[in-house]
Amino acid sequence: MNKNDIVLVLIIFSPYFYARIKERMSQDILERITYLRDELRQHNYNYYVLDNATISDYDFDNKLKELQSLEEQNPQYFDATSPTQRVGGAITKNFNTVAHKNRMYSLDNSYSIEDLYDWEKRIQKNLGTQNTEYTCELKYDGASINLSYENGKLVSAVTRGDGFQGDDVTANIKTIKSIPLQLKGELLDSFEIRGEIILPLNGFNQMNEERISAGEEPYRNPRNTASGSLKLQDSAEVAKRPLDCLLYHIVGEKIPYKTHYQTLEKARNIGFKVPKAVKVCKDIKAVFEFINHWDIERHNLPYETDGIVIKVNNLHQQDELGFTAKAPRWAIAYKFKAEQESTLLHEITYQVGRTGAITPVANLEPVQLAGTIVKRASLHNADQIEKLDIRVNDTVFVEKGGEIIPKVVGVDFEKRPLDSQPTQYAANCPDCETALVRKEGDAKHYCPNEYGCPTQITGRIQHFISRKAMNIDGLGSETVELLFKEGLIFNYADLYDLRAEQIVPLERMAEKSAENIVAGVELSKQIPFEKVLFALGIRFVGETVAKKLAKHYKSIDNIMASSFEDLTNVDEIGDRIAQSIVDFSNDLSSIQLVDRLKSYGVQLEMSAESQENQTDKLQGNIFVVSGVFHQMSRNELKKAIEDNGGKVSSSISKKTSYIVAGDNMGPSKRTKAEDLEIAIISEQEFIEMIR
């Protein structure tokens, strides 16, 4: 073959060779990108989780720059979990509200070993066994977060919010280097893991030094600064803050481990930062030894903690115990003794709540307490002032209840001025001058001017628009007060008459803001009946009671037509709640408000969709669910009971109608059921019962 023939062959086959060469080069680039991603993830894990750096900052930065360059030149290989995605840059103007798949409950608190023994007795009674062990963990003082993973990748991060729904802050969370975007191993295909976003003390102090040097006000405390960081609109700014994430609880269906401690160990192994200050304790005595150790040692931690969380270790027992309306029965927080300081009480003022309840407030000489500057503290009521003999110009002792709410707990009588006079409790409402009333047996004074007292009026509207109630976007407390002051609203029904052109002329209002308010009010017409019922602000009707009433009566008309006796026959509705509902139903102003809300299209009855698959087949029956099930999850079983009119109880008593028993039902529970001659049915028998 001569030279010309070789050239001809190369020309003919060059596209093929070019494609092969290009394919090989592309494969080499992908392999390099994949290698760098895996290597940088491991270095991140070593540094931020294991606290064991295996590479210098200089070398890490160089590898990160190389990866960034390769990804920019080859956008077809984009990966949302790449280490380069942690630098931020996404701008979030409005954080979307997202409903939690699994509710984020709060914890009950305890303050003594007696409280813990009482808690243990309740657990053992419910489980029917004394064979219970516990895990003890530090209670981290930060902002709660719920991370969702699918197939090993982070898909969303949502704040706790009100426990039922929170804000989607995924873009900001991705900048926190201790949170894995891609896991190192498998746990479940889909699961949630919960933790606290914290700001370590060193990082917090450094941030404040920079602010002071720039002539700016320092941040008050790490907790609030961490929480505020999650809502910054620019994720690049979040990336600059030394935030960390400590994780403590996994939620998912069919977790393949028997104990909470085992899930924490697995979580740590696949990339999560789970602190090692976790201990399994055989009894409450061992729990208290852990508490006493950390009550001293916590002062040496690099972050703030305000107590210990104790959990039943066995996951099956956790399922057996379940939840109350507000908290898991299988967990409790032990709060360390609150920090206390003394300061001067300058003045006692009085606040009016939306229900007319009066709260006395101590106005103090500012004092540093548990990381914040305290200027005001609650005095609770007239009895508390009299009991402690609190007076103006006293030197008082202040602490934070549960290290959150400041309160006056005592007086330094040695420093009391000689001309001191006993406190005369307010006789009139500080807002409308109406004479206060106090019913027999009630600790609080009340302003009876329900529909004329400005603070009560705006307070009811602010409750109505709140997240747990109508969740009206664009409206806040200050806007409500402005609208009231300008004569545009006098009750929550007036919100539905608002027009954008009425709002635009008001102070600090732009056309877009006005349109958002009107749109938010319109959207609230889709809020389900149970939340609307809570939003009405009927005294003593909280979220849980509102749900029970909505489910039982189906509509506001049925509720308002019910007698006192009928109401008290509803499960968990006592005399006080029943009387409050009767009073509301007979009040002309309330009747008119409800009629107006109906005319605007607000949901004042259960929707057909929410009543689907609901029957009265199990009406009047109380069920206890115990064991491990195969056709339905425990939560599905409980929902099926409630959807068919039954009630779920956590413990066996003479009132129990049936026990739905799965595998591994506790022998003591079975014995108790047999002794009380309570019917024990299988999962299949229950399904047949409701079919």
LOGU-17292 format. One record per residue (C-alpha): residue in three letters; residue number from 1; y, x, z. Coordinates in pm, whole numbers, plus 32768, in hexadecimal, padded with zeros to 4 digits. Example, Ala and Ser with C-alpha at 12.3 -4.5 7.8 and 13.67 -1.06 7.14 Angstrom:
<bators>
r,k,y,x,z
ALA,1,7E3E,84CE,830C
SER,2,7F96,8557,82CA
</bators>
This chain:
<bators>
r,k,y,x,z
MET,1,8000,8000,8000
ASN,2,814B,8097,7F96
LYS,3,8293,808A,804F
ASN,4,8313,7F58,7F93
ASP,5,81D6,7E98,7FE9
ILE,6,8205,7EE3,815D
VAL,7,836E,7E69,814F
LEU,8,82F9,7D2C,809E
VAL,9,81F1,7CE7,81A9
LEU,10,82F0,7D1A,82BF
ILE,11,83E3,7C2B,8214
ILE,12,82D4,7B21,81ED
PHE,13,8253,7B3C,8352
SER,14,8399,7B95,8407
PRO,15,83D9,7A30,8488
TYR,16,8281,7A35,8529
PHE,17,82B6,7B8C,85C6
TYR,18,8418,7B2B,8630
ALA,19,839B,79F0,86D9
ARG,20,8287,7AB0,878C
ILE,21,837B,7BBA,8801
LYS,22,8472,7AAD,8873
GLU,23,835E,79F1,8929
ARG,24,82EE,7B30,89D7
MET,25,8452,7B82,8A3F
SER,26,8485,7A1E,8ABD
GLN,27,8345,7A34,8B87
ASP,28,83B5,7B7E,8C1D
ILE,29,8503,7AE4,8C81
LEU,30,845A,79B6,8D25
GLU,31,836C,7A9A,8DE1
ARG,32,8492,7B6B,8E5D
ILE,33,8552,7A33,8EC9
THR,34,8421,79A9,8F7C
TYR,35,83E1,7AF7,9025
LEU,36,854A,7B14,909E
ARG,37,854D,79AE,9121
ASP,38,840C,79E0,91E5
GLU,39,8480,7B30,926D
LEU,40,85D6,7AAD,92D9
ARG,41,853A,7978,937B
GLN,42,8459,7A5E,9447
HIS,43,857F,7B39,94AE
ASN,44,8643,7A01,9513
TYR,45,851B,798C,95E3
ASN,46,84F2,7AE1,9686
TYR,47,8662,7AF8,96E1
TYR,48,86C7,7993,9739
VAL,49,857F,790B,97C5
LEU,50,84C1,7A3A,984A
ASP,51,85FF,7AFC,98A5
ASN,52,855C,7C2F,9809
ALA,53,861E,7CBB,96E0
THR,54,8545,7D83,95EB
ILE,55,8658,7DDB,94F3
SER,56,87C0,7E50,950D
ASP,57,88DE,7D5E,94C4
TYR,58,8945,7E3D,93A1
ASP,59,87ED,7E2F,92FB
PHE,60,87D3,7CB7,9339
ASP,61,8927,7C79,9298
ASN,62,88CB,7D4A,9169
LYS,63,8787,7C89,9133
LEU,64,8842,7B3F,915C
LYS,65,8946,7BAB,9059
GLU,66,8832,7C0C,8F66
LEU,67,878F,7AB7,8F94
GLN,68,88DB,7A04,8F64
SER,69,8919,7AC1,8E22
LEU,70,87BD,7A76,8D99
GLU,71,87DC,7904,8DEF
GLU,72,8934,78EB,8D4B
GLN,73,88AE,798B,8C0C
ASN,74,8775,78B2,8C11
PRO,75,87DB,7753,8C86
GLN,76,868F,76C5,8C0E
TYR,77,85F1,775D,8D45
PHE,78,86D4,76A8,8E3C
ASP,79,8632,7659,8F8D
ALA,80,86E5,7592,909C
THR,81,8626,7655,91A6
SER,82,8695,77AC,912C
PRO,83,873D,788A,9234
THR,84,8871,7892,9151
GLN,85,88AC,771F,9199
ARG,86,890F,7770,9302
VAL,87,8A68,77F6,92A7
GLY,88,8AF7,7697,928A
GLY,89,8BFE,761A,919C
ALA,90,8BA4,74A8,9181
ILE,91,8CC5,73C1,91DE
THR,92,8C72,727B,9293
LYS,93,8D95,7186,92A8
ASN,94,8CD2,706F,9350
PHE,95,8B8B,709C,940B
ASN,96,8A95,6F8B,93AD
THR,97,8A01,6EBF,94C9
VAL,98,8885,6ECC,94BC
ALA,99,878D,6DF9,9583
HIS,100,8690,6EC8,9646
LYS,101,8529,6E92,95D9
ASN,102,84C6,6EC4,9745
ARG,103,85C6,6E6A,984E
MET,104,865F,6F8A,9913
TYR,105,8647,6F17,9A7B
SER,106,8712,6F9B,9B9E
LEU,107,866B,701F,9CDC
ASP,108,8666,6F91,9E3A
ASN,109,86F9,7083,9F39
SER,110,867D,70FC,A08B
TYR,111,872B,71CC,A195
SER,112,8623,7212,A29E
ILE,113,84B2,725A,A2CE
GLU,114,8491,70F9,A35F
ASP,115,850A,706C,A212
LEU,116,83FF,7136,A15E
TYR,117,82EB,70C5,A249
ASP,118,8354,6F5B,A20F
TRP,119,834B,6F96,A097
GLU,120,81EF,7030,A0B2
LYS,121,8172,6F03,A178
ARG,122,81ED,6E16,A069
ILE,123,8141,6EE8,9F5F
GLN,124,7FF8,6EF6,A018
LYS,125,8004,6D80,A05B
ASN,126,803F,6D35,9EE9
LEU,127,7F33,6E26,9E76
GLY,128,7E3D,6DCA,9F85
THR,129,7DF5,6F39,9FC9
GLN,130,7E75,705A,A09A
ASN,131,7E02,7157,9F98
THR,132,7F56,71A6,9F02
GLU,133,7FF7,72F1,9EA8
TYR,134,815A,7334,9E3A
THR,135,8227,7419,9D5F
CYS,136,8372,7497,9DE4
GLU,137,848B,7503,9CFA
LEU,138,85F7,755D,9D26
LYS,139,86ED,7445,9CDA
TYR,140,87D1,74E5,9BDA
ASP,141,893F,747F,9BE1
GLY,142,89A0,7443,9A78
ALA,143,89A6,733F,9961
SER,144,885E,728A,991D
ILE,145,87D3,72A1,97BC
ASN,146,86AD,7208,9701
LEU,147,861C,72DD,95E7
SER,148,8534,7242,94E4
TYR,149,8439,7313,9421
GLU,150,835E,72B4,92FA
ASN,151,825C,739D,9266
GLY,152,82E8,74BB,9333
LYS,153,8453,7494,92C2
LEU,154,8585,741A,937D
VAL,155,85F8,72D3,92DE
SER,156,86F8,724D,93D4
ALA,157,87AD,728A,951C
VAL,158,8841,7164,95DC
THR,159,8906,715F,9722
ARG,160,888A,708B,9844
GLY,161,89A7,6F8E,9823
ASP,162,8950,6E5C,98F1
GLY,163,87DC,6EA6,98E4
PHE,164,879E,6DA4,97D4
GLN,165,8871,6E4D,96C8
GLY,166,893A,6F8B,969F
ASP,167,8A04,7055,95A6
ASP,168,8964,711B,948B
VAL,169,89DA,7284,94C0
THR,170,88D3,7331,93E8
ALA,171,89CA,740C,9328
ASN,172,8A58,7498,946C
ILE,173,8907,74C3,9515
LYS,174,8885,7597,93F4
THR,175,8980,76A5,9454
ILE,176,88D8,76DC,95A8
LYS,177,87F0,7801,9573
SER,178,86F8,77B0,968A
ILE,179,869E,7668,95DB
PRO,180,8591,76A5,94D3
LEU,181,85D2,760F,937D
GLN,182,846C,7664,9315
LEU,183,8355,7674,9419
LYS,184,8261,7796,943D
GLY,185,8134,76B2,9465
GLU,186,80C2,7547,9478
LEU,187,80D2,7446,958F
LEU,188,80DF,72F4,94E1
ASP,189,8143,7289,9382
SER,190,8265,71C9,941B
PHE,191,82F6,71E1,957B
GLU,192,8434,71F5,9648
ILE,193,8492,72FD,9746
ARG,194,85A5,72D4,9848
GLY,195,8680,73D0,98F3
GLU,196,87DC,7433,9963
ILE,197,88E7,74E2,9897
ILE,198,8985,75D7,998A
LEU,199,8A96,76DB,998B
PRO,200,8A21,7811,9A4B
LEU,201,8B17,788A,9B51
ASN,202,8B5D,79D9,9AA6
GLY,203,8BAF,792D,995E
PHE,204,8C87,782B,9A0F
ASN,205,8D4B,7939,9AC6
GLN,206,8D7C,79FC,9984
MET,207,8DFF,78C6,98D1
ASN,208,8EF9,788C,99EC
GLU,209,8F6E,79F6,99E7
GLU,210,8FBA,79D0,9874
ARG,211,9074,7888,98AE
ILE,212,9144,7919,99CA
SER,213,919A,7A4B,98F4
ALA,214,920E,795D,97E2
GLY,215,92E8,78A0,98DB
GLU,216,9208,776D,98D9
GLU,217,9180,769B,99F9
PRO,218,9025,770F,9A69
TYR,219,8EFD,7621,9A51
ARG,220,8EAD,756F,9B99
ASN,221,8D31,759A,9BAD
PRO,222,8C03,75FC,9AD6
ARG,223,8B65,74A3,9AD1
ASN,224,8C8F,73E9,9A40
THR,225,8CD8,7506,994F
ALA,226,8B70,74FE,98CD
SER,227,8B7E,7384,98A5
GLY,228,8CCE,7395,97F0
SER,229,8C4C,74A5,9708
LEU,230,8B46,73B8,967A
LYS,231,8C57,72CF,95FA
LEU,232,8D2D,73D5,954A
GLN,233,8D63,736F,93E0
ASP,234,8D3A,74CE,9350
SER,235,8BDE,755B,9389
ALA,236,8C63,76B8,933F
GLU,237,8D30,769B,947F
VAL,238,8BF9,762F,953D
ALA,239,8B44,7762,94B6
LYS,240,8C48,7840,955D
ARG,241,8BF6,77B6,96B5
PRO,242,8AD9,7858,977C
LEU,243,8A1B,7712,97AF
ASP,244,88AF,7712,9819
CYS,245,879F,760A,9830
LEU,246,869B,75EB,9946
LEU,247,8580,74F9,98F7
TYR,248,84A9,7437,99EA
HIS,249,83F6,7305,9960
ILE,250,832B,72A3,982B
VAL,251,8309,713B,97B4
GLY,252,8209,70D5,96B0
GLU,253,80D8,7001,9668
LYS,254,7F85,708D,96D1
ILE,255,7FFA,71DA,975D
PRO,256,7EC2,72B9,9753
TYR,257,7EEA,733D,98B8
LYS,258,7E92,72B4,9A0D
THR,259,7FBC,7331,9AD4
HIS,260,8134,7352,9AB8
TYR,261,8118,74C3,9B12
GLN,262,802E,7500,99EA
THR,263,8128,745E,98F9
LEU,264,823B,7544,997B
GLU,265,8160,7677,9948
LYS,266,810F,7609,97E5
ALA,267,827D,75BE,979D
ARG,268,82DC,771D,980E
ASN,269,81CE,77B8,9733
ILE,270,8240,770A,95F4
GLY,271,83AD,776F,9617
PHE,272,8462,769B,9718
LYS,273,852C,7731,9835
VAL,274,847A,76A1,9964
PRO,275,84EA,7752,9AA4
LYS,276,83D3,77F9,9B69
ALA,277,8454,776D,9CB4
VAL,278,8346,7661,9CA6
LYS,279,8237,763B,9DAA
VAL,280,810C,7557,9DDE
CYS,281,8101,74DA,9F47
LYS,282,7FD8,7432,9FEE
ASP,283,80A4,7365,A0E5
ILE,284,8205,7316,A15E
LYS,285,81F8,7431,A25B
ALA,286,81CF,752C,A13E
VAL,287,82E3,7475,A07F
PHE,288,83D1,74A8,A1A2
GLU,289,837D,761B,A1B3
PHE,290,83E7,7630,A044
ILE,291,8529,7571,A097
ASN,292,8580,7654,A1BD
HIS,293,8549,778B,A0E8
TRP,294,862E,7717,9FD1
ASP,295,8737,7689,A0B8
ILE,296,8783,77F8,A105
GLU,297,8715,78A2,9FC4
ARG,298,87D8,77B5,9EDE
HIS,299,8917,7874,9F2B
ASN,300,8882,799D,9E6D
LEU,301,8838,78D3,9D31
PRO,302,8902,7915,9BF3
TYR,303,8949,779E,9BD4
GLU,304,899A,7679,9CB8
THR,305,8891,759C,9D57
ASP,306,88C1,7480,9E4E
GLY,307,8760,7433,9EC1
ILE,308,85EC,7427,9E7B
VAL,309,852E,732E,9DA2
ILE,310,83D4,72CF,9E23
LYS,311,82DE,722A,9D32
VAL,312,817B,71AC,9D51
ASN,313,80C0,72B7,9C8D
ASN,314,7FA4,71E4,9C00
LEU,315,8016,7138,9ABD
HIS,316,7F1B,701C,9AE3
GLN,317,7FA6,6FD6,9C3E
GLN,318,8107,6FDA,9BAE
ASP,319,809C,6ECA,9ABA
GLU,320,8001,6E03,9BD6
LEU,321,8140,6E12,9CA4
GLY,322,822E,6DB9,9B88
PHE,323,839F,6D70,9BBA
THR,324,848B,6C96,9C82
ALA,325,85B8,6BFD,9BD1
LYS,326,8676,6D45,9BF7
ALA,327,858C,6E68,9C42
PRO,328,8426,6EE9,9C24
ARG,329,8353,6EA5,9D59
TRP,330,82A1,6FF1,9D24
ALA,331,83D5,70CF,9D4B
ILE,332,84EB,70FE,9E47
ALA,333,860F,71EF,9E72
TYR,334,864E,72A3,9FB9
LYS,335,87C3,72EE,9FD1
PHE,336,8837,7421,A08D
LYS,337,892C,73E5,A1A7
ALA,338,8A81,73A1,A111
GLU,339,8B92,74A5,A129
GLN,340,8CA3,7440,A21C
GLU,341,8E14,74A2,A238
SER,342,8F3B,7437,A30F
THR,343,908F,73D2,A289
LEU,344,91BF,72FF,A2DB
LEU,345,91C6,7187,A29A
HIS,346,9322,7131,A218
GLU,347,9301,6FBE,A1CC
ILE,348,920B,6E9B,A1BA
THR,349,9229,6DC4,A082
TYR,350,9159,6C9D,A009
GLN,351,90AA,6C5D,9EBD
VAL,352,9044,6B0E,9E29
GLY,353,8EF9,6AEF,9D6D
ARG,354,8EA8,69F9,9C55
THR,355,8DFF,6911,9D53
GLY,356,8F30,691E,9E38
ALA,357,8E88,6A0A,9F32
ILE,358,8F82,6AEB,9FE4
THR,359,8F2D,6C5D,A017
PRO,360,9005,6D35,A0FC
VAL,361,9046,6E93,A075
ALA,362,90AE,6FCF,A12F
ASN,363,91BC,7097,A078
LEU,364,9180,71FF,A0E2
GLU,365,9218,7356,A0D9
PRO,366,9157,73EA,9FAF
VAL,367,9021,74AA,A021
GLN,368,8F0F,756A,9F67
LEU,369,8DC0,74BB,9F9E
ALA,370,8C73,74F9,9EEE
GLY,371,8D1B,7590,9DBE
THR,372,8E33,7490,9D8F
ILE,373,8F91,7450,9E18
VAL,374,8F88,7313,9EEC
LYS,375,90CA,724C,9F1E
ARG,376,903F,70F2,9F6B
ALA,377,8F11,7074,A02A
SER,378,8E7A,6F20,A077
LEU,379,8EA2,6E86,A1D1
HIS,380,8DB0,6D6A,A174
ASN,381,8E35,6C47,A244
ALA,382,8EF2,6BDB,A37F
ASP,383,8DBF,6C05,A45D
GLN,384,8D93,6D70,A3F2
ILE,385,8F01,6DC0,A438
GLU,386,8EE5,6D22,A591
LYS,387,8D96,6DC7,A5DD
LEU,388,8E17,6F26,A58D
ASP,389,8F76,6ED6,A60D
ILE,390,9015,6F62,A4D2
ARG,391,9191,6F76,A4D1
VAL,392,92A8,6FF4,A3F1
ASN,393,92FE,7165,A434
ASP,394,91A4,71A7,A4C3
THR,395,90E4,72E0,A465
VAL,396,8FA4,724C,A3D4
PHE,397,8E53,72D3,A369
VAL,398,8DF9,728B,A1FE
GLU,399,8CB0,72AE,A148
LYS,400,8C18,7236,A005
GLY,401,8B15,7124,A026
GLY,402,89EF,71A8,9F60
GLU,403,8AE6,72BB,9EF9
ILE,404,8B90,71C4,9E0D
ILE,405,8C7A,70CD,9EBC
PRO,406,8D6E,715A,9FC1
LYS,407,8D76,70A1,A10E
VAL,408,8E16,70D1,A263
VAL,409,8D05,7102,A36A
GLY,410,8DC9,7154,A4A4
VAL,411,8F0D,71B6,A553
ASP,412,8F74,72FA,A5FE
PHE,413,9007,7252,A734
GLU,414,9084,739D,A7C4
LYS,415,9180,73AF,A6A7
ARG,416,91F8,7244,A6C2
PRO,417,9377,7224,A6E9
LEU,418,93F2,71A1,A838
ASP,419,94B1,7081,A795
SER,420,937E,700A,A6D0
GLN,421,9353,6E8F,A6A9
PRO,422,9210,6DCE,A65B
THR,423,91E9,6D5F,A4F2
GLN,424,9249,6BF7,A4A8
TYR,425,9170,6B82,A387
ALA,426,9224,6AE5,A25F
ALA,427,9265,696F,A280
ASN,428,92CB,6930,A117
CYS,429,924C,6996,9FBF
PRO,430,92FD,6AD5,9F50
ASP,431,930F,6A4B,9DED
CYS,432,9379,68DE,9E0C
GLU,433,93DA,68BB,9F7F
THR,434,92DF,67A1,9FB7
ALA,435,925F,678E,A11F
LEU,436,9109,6837,A139
VAL,437,8FD4,677F,A1B6
ARG,438,8E98,67FA,A25B
LYS,439,8D65,671E,A273
GLU,440,8C88,672B,A3A4
GLY,441,8B7A,6835,A380
ASP,442,8C2E,68E1,A25C
ALA,443,8CA3,6A4A,A28D
LYS,444,8DB5,6A33,A189
HIS,445,8EFF,697B,A16F
TYR,446,8F43,68BE,A02C
CYS,447,906D,6849,9F64
PRO,448,9026,66D8,9F15
ASN,449,9123,66CE,9DF5
GLU,450,900D,66F4,9CF3
TYR,451,90CF,6682,9BC0
GLY,452,9229,66F8,9C23
CYS,453,91F0,6858,9CA9
PRO,454,9235,694D,9B89
THR,455,9134,6A52,9BF7
GLN,456,9021,694D,9C12
ILE,457,907B,68C4,9ABB
THR,458,9075,6A19,9A0E
GLY,459,8F46,6A82,9ADC
ARG,460,8E77,695D,9A5A
ILE,461,8EDE,69AA,98F4
GLN,462,8E8C,6B1C,9924
HIS,463,8D35,6AB9,99AA
PHE,464,8D03,69D0,9880
ILE,465,8D46,6AE3,977E
SER,466,8C7D,6BF3,9834
ARG,467,8B53,6CA3,9798
LYS,468,8A4E,6BEF,986A
ALA,469,8AE9,6AA1,9810
MET,470,8B90,6A53,96BE
ASN,471,8BBC,6BC4,9662
ILE,472,8CFC,6B8D,9599
ASP,473,8D5E,6CCC,94E2
GLY,474,8ECF,6D21,94C8
LEU,475,8F28,6C76,960F
GLY,476,8F54,6D31,9755
SER,477,8FE0,6CE7,98AD
GLU,478,913F,6D5D,9854
THR,479,9146,6C8E,9716
VAL,480,90D9,6B57,97D7
GLU,481,91F5,6B8D,98D0
LEU,482,92EB,6BBE,97B0
LEU,483,9278,6A7F,9700
PHE,484,9297,69BE,9847
LYS,485,93ED,6A50,9893
GLU,486,9468,69EA,9738
GLY,487,93EA,6887,976D
LEU,488,92E0,6892,965D
ILE,489,91B2,6855,973F
PHE,490,9183,67A8,9890
ASN,491,9005,678E,9890
TYR,492,8EE1,6817,97C9
ALA,493,8ED4,66EB,96DF
ASP,494,9032,6745,9665
LEU,495,8FA1,6881,95CA
TYR,496,8F0A,67AC,94B4
ASP,497,9064,672A,944E
LEU,498,90F9,6887,9423
ARG,499,917D,68E8,92CC
ALA,500,91C6,6A47,9253
GLU,501,9333,69F6,9208
GLN,502,9365,6999,9378
ILE,503,92DD,6AE6,93EE
VAL,504,9381,6BDA,92F9
PRO,505,94E3,6BC3,9390
LEU,506,9466,6C24,94EB
GLU,507,949B,6D7D,9580
ARG,508,93AB,6E8D,9500
MET,509,9309,6D98,940E
ALA,510,92D3,6DEA,929F
GLU,511,9255,6CFC,9193
LYS,512,90FB,6D9A,9194
SER,513,90E0,6D78,9310
ALA,514,9141,6C0A,92FE
GLU,515,9042,6BC9,91EC
ASN,516,8F32,6C79,92B9
ILE,517,8F7B,6B9C,93E5
VAL,518,8F67,6A5B,931A
ALA,519,8E29,6AD6,926C
GLY,520,8D8D,6B34,93BB
VAL,521,8DD7,69DC,944A
GLU,522,8D3F,6936,9316
LEU,523,8C08,6A0E,932D
SER,524,8BD7,69AA,949B
LYS,525,8B75,684E,9425
GLN,526,8A20,68E5,93D6
ILE,527,89E3,695C,953D
PRO,528,88AC,68AC,95C8
PHE,529,88CA,6796,96C8
GLU,530,884B,685A,97F5
LYS,531,8965,6958,97CC
VAL,532,8A67,6846,9794
LEU,533,89F3,67A0,98D6
PHE,534,8A29,68E6,9991
ALA,535,8B7C,690F,98E7
LEU,536,8BF8,67BF,996D
GLY,537,8C1E,686B,9ABE
ILE,538,8B7B,6760,9B96
ARG,539,8B78,67EF,9CF4
PHE,540,8A26,688A,9D59
VAL,541,899B,6860,9BF6
GLY,542,8953,69C6,9B91
GLU,543,8890,6A44,9A64
THR,544,8736,69FE,9AF5
VAL,545,878D,68A2,9B75
ALA,546,8832,684D,9A28
LYS,547,86F0,68A9,996F
LYS,548,861C,67CF,9A56
LEU,549,8708,66A7,9A35
ALA,550,8721,66C9,98BA
LYS,551,85A9,66D8,9895
HIS,552,856E,65B0,997D
TYR,553,867E,64C3,9906
LYS,554,86AB,6534,979A
SER,555,881B,64C4,978A
ILE,556,895F,64B9,9850
ASP,557,895A,633D,9842
ASN,558,880C,6331,98F6
ILE,559,8888,6427,99FE
MET,560,89CB,6369,9A41
ALA,561,890F,621E,9A57
SER,562,881D,62A4,9B5D
SER,563,882E,6241,9CCA
PHE,564,882E,632F,9DF0
GLU,565,86C3,62D2,9E3C
ASP,566,8656,6308,9CD4
LEU,567,86FB,645E,9CCA
THR,568,8658,64D4,9E0D
ASN,569,8504,6480,9D78
VAL,570,8539,658A,9C6E
ASP,571,848C,66D1,9CBF
GLU,572,856B,67BB,9D8E
ILE,573,8699,66CF,9D8D
GLY,574,8708,66A8,9EF6
ASP,575,87FD,65BB,9F9F
ARG,576,892B,669E,9F71
ILE,577,88F9,66C6,9DFA
ALA,578,88A6,6555,9DCB
GLN,579,89E0,64E4,9E82
SER,580,8AB7,65D3,9DB6
ILE,581,8A2B,6543,9C71
VAL,582,8A66,63DE,9CEA
ASP,583,8BCE,6436,9D47
PHE,584,8C05,64D0,9BEE
SER,585,8B69,63A4,9B3F
ASN,586,8C48,62AC,9BFB
ASP,587,8D8A,636F,9BC5
LEU,588,8E65,62CF,9AB7
SER,589,8EF2,641F,9A43
SER,590,8D92,64AE,9A19
ILE,591,8D20,637B,9956
GLN,592,8E4B,639C,986C
LEU,593,8E0B,6511,9837
VAL,594,8C9D,64D5,97E1
ASP,595,8CFB,63BC,96EE
ARG,596,8DF3,64A3,9640
LEU,597,8CF0,65BA,9621
LYS,598,8C00,64BF,9581
SER,599,8D07,645A,9484
TYR,600,8D39,65C7,941F
GLY,601,8BC5,65F6,93DD
VAL,602,8B6E,66CF,950B
GLN,603,89F6,66CA,9556
LEU,604,89CE,65DB,967C
GLU,605,8860,658D,9647
MET,606,8728,6653,9600
SER,607,86F9,6696,948D
ALA,608,85C4,6614,93DA
GLU,609,8563,677C,9393
SER,610,856A,67DB,9504
GLN,611,848F,66AE,9558
GLU,612,8384,6703,9459
ASN,613,8228,6732,94EB
GLN,614,82A0,66AB,963B
THR,615,81D8,6597,96E6
ASP,616,81A6,64FD,983E
LYS,617,802D,653C,983E
LEU,618,8040,661E,996F
GLN,619,8153,655F,9A25
GLY,620,812F,657A,9BA0
ASN,621,8032,6696,9B92
ILE,622,8069,67EF,9C27
PHE,623,7FB2,6916,9B88
VAL,624,7F6C,6A77,9BFD
VAL,625,7F1C,6B6D,9AE4
SER,626,7E3E,6C91,9B4E
GLY,627,7D7A,6D9C,9A95
VAL,628,7D73,6E37,993A
PHE,629,7D6F,6D51,9809
HIS,630,7D06,6D7B,969F
GLN,631,7D7E,6C54,95CD
MET,632,7ED8,6C38,9666
SER,633,7FB0,6D2C,9726
ARG,634,800A,6CDB,988C
ASN,635,816E,6C82,9822
GLU,636,80EC,6B9E,970E
LEU,637,800E,6AED,9809
LYS,638,812F,6AB5,98F8
LYS,639,820D,6A36,97DF
ALA,640,80FA,6947,976C
ILE,641,80E0,68BB,98CD
GLU,642,8257,6881,98E5
ASP,643,826F,67F9,977F
ASN,644,8171,66F0,97E0
GLY,645,8224,6686,991D
GLY,646,8165,6759,9A1B
LYS,647,81EB,684F,9B1B
VAL,648,8180,69BB,9B43
SER,649,815C,6A49,9CA1
SER,650,8117,6BB0,9D05
SER,651,804A,6B61,9E3C
ILE,652,7F2D,6A76,9E94
SER,653,7F71,695D,9F8C
LYS,654,7EFB,67FD,9FDA
LYS,655,7FEE,6781,9ED2
THR,656,7F45,684C,9DBB
SER,657,7E9A,676C,9CBA
TYR,658,7DE6,686D,9BE1
ILE,659,7DA9,69E1,9BC9
VAL,660,7D8E,6A67,9A67
ALA,661,7CA5,6B8D,9A9E
GLY,662,7C76,6CB0,99B1
ASP,663,7BB2,6DF3,99D4
ASN,664,7BE4,6EC0,9B12
MET,665,7C67,6DA0,9BE3
GLY,666,7C90,6E1E,9D46
PRO,667,7B63,6DC6,9E23
SER,668,7C44,6D62,9F48
LYS,669,7CFF,6C70,9E67
ARG,670,7BBA,6BD7,9DF1
THR,671,7B41,6BB4,9F59
LYS,672,7C87,6B0D,9FC2
ALA,673,7C75,6A1F,9E99
GLU,674,7B11,69C0,9EF0
ASP,675,7B6A,698D,A05F
LEU,676,7C84,68A1,9FF9
GLU,677,7BA1,67FB,9EF4
ILE,678,7C93,6844,9DD9
ALA,679,7C0D,6821,9C77
ILE,680,7BDC,6972,9BC7
ILE,681,7BE6,6956,9A4B
SER,682,7BB9,6A54,9937
GLU,683,7CB4,6AAF,982A
GLN,684,7BED,69E0,972C
GLU,685,7BE0,68B2,9815
PHE,686,7D59,68C3,983E
ILE,687,7D89,68CF,96C3
GLU,688,7CAB,679A,96A2
MET,689,7D78,66F0,97B2
ILE,690,7EBE,670B,96EB
ARG,691,7E2B,66EA,958D
</bators>
